[in-house]
Amino acid sequence: MPGIGQCAICFSTLLSSETYVVTKCGHTFHRNCILQWIHTGKNCPSCRVSASELHVIKLFIQETSLDDSFTTQNKLEAKVKRRENKVG
């Protein structure tokens, strides 16, 4: 199964079969890794922007063709932006 990135906390490959999340700043992590990190650090480990559990959005990845991936990315970016506006 191909990886879709790397968790900046545990440095393991993010697999589409795993549960992972995106923060308000757009970085992706394994869900358990970032939640544990936030409890001790209160910021994004990649860019140090403040973070809380409210800023963590669970991602659902569906294997698609390359053409569909651009649409999916645009939808994810819009969702993160809406969440940022709600959280303030």
N, C-alpha and C positions, 0 to 999 in steps of 0.2 A: 504494500500500500504506500503510495507516494506521500511525502511530507508536504505540508503547506506553509512551512515556516519553522521558526525555532522559538521556544520559550526563553526569554531573557533572564529568567530566574533559575531554572534548573538546567538550561541549555539542551534540553531534549527536543527532538523534532516534534512539531505539532502534527498529529495525524488527524485526518478527517473523521475518524471513528472516535476521537476523544472529545471530552467536554472542555472547551476553551472559551475565552472571553476577550473582549476588547475594552480598553479604558477610554475615557473621554478624550484623551490625547491621541488615540488611535493605535496604541501598541497592543499586541496580542500575547496572551499568556495562558497556561493551563489554569483553569478555574481555581483549583485548590492552591496552586502556587501563589497567585496574586492575592487571594483572600488572606492567606497566611502572612504574606508580605505587608499588606495594608494594616493588619492588626499590630504590626511592629513598626512600620515605617511611615505610614500615612501619605505615601507619595508613589509615583510611578518609578520603578527601578530603572527605566530606560532614559527618562528625561527629567525626572524629579518634580513634575507637575503634581500638585496636591491631588490625592485620590481617596475615595472612600468606597464602601460597598455600593453606594448609590450610583457611582460612576462606572460600575462594571456591568457590561451588557453581554449576556450569553449569546454566542454565535452558533448558528446552525448552518453547516456547510453541506451542500448537496453537490455531488460530482456533476459537472456540466461540461459542455464544449467550451472551447476558447472564446467563441463569440458571445456566449452567455455570461462569461466571467466578467466582462466589462459592465454589463447591466447589473450583475450582482454586486460588484464593487460600488457602483453608483448608489444602489439602494442602501448598502451598509453605511456609506459616508453620510447619506441623508438621515439615516436612523441615529447615528452618533451625533449629528448636528442638532436634531430635534431634542435628543436627550440632554445635550449641553444647555440648550435654551431653557429646558424645564428646570434643571438643577441650578442654573444661574451662574 
